[in-house]
């Protein structure tokens, strides 16, 4: 499996219901909200990370994770 090289991850399973919008004002408000959401781009945040592919590295990482979460 190759690591992801950018792109967009989008939730789709949360939109499972039909809904009705009635009234000109409500339809326009809904359309304005959709347009505003499309134009509101979340800034990309740079992170320092690397992919673990070696099983020994993964086991060591999980040990550290378990130890760090034990205090919570």
N, C-alpha and C positions, 0 to 999 in steps of 0.2 A: 504494500500500500504506500502510495506516495503522499508526502505532506501537502496540505493545502497551500496554494500560492496566491492568496487573496480571494476576493469575491465577496458575496453577500450571503448571509445566512438569514433566513426568514421563517418565522413561525407561520405555518399554514393550517395546522390541525386545530387551532383555537377558533377559526372562523367556520363554524358548523351550523349556524342557524340562519334561517331566512328572516328578514325583517322588512317592514313597510314604513316608508317615510311619506307622510301626507302633508299637504299644505305647501304653498310656494316658498314661504319663509323658511320652513324646516328643510326643504329640499336644497335651497340655496345655502343654508348654514352647513348642511352635511357636505355639499360639494366644496364649499370653502374650507372645511376642516380637512377633507381628503387632499385638496390641493396644498394646504399649508403643511400637512404631514409629509407630502412628497417633496416639498421644497426645503424642509428642515433636515438638513444632512448632519448626522452626528460626526464630529471630527474624528479622524483616524488617530488612535493612540498607539504610539510605538512602545513595544515591550521587548524585553530581553528574554529570549526563550530559545530552546533547542529541542529537537525531537530525540527521544530516547529510543534506540533500536536494539541495543544490547540487553539481553534478559538480565544479566547481572546488574546493570545500571538501573533497570526498572525495579528490580527487587530492592536495591539499596534506596532508591527514591521512595518507594512505598513504605519502607521501614521508617524513614525520616518523617514522612507524612503522618504515619500512625502515631509516632512519638509526639509530634507537634500537636496533633488533634486530641491526644490523651488528656491534655491539661484543660481542655474546654469543657 
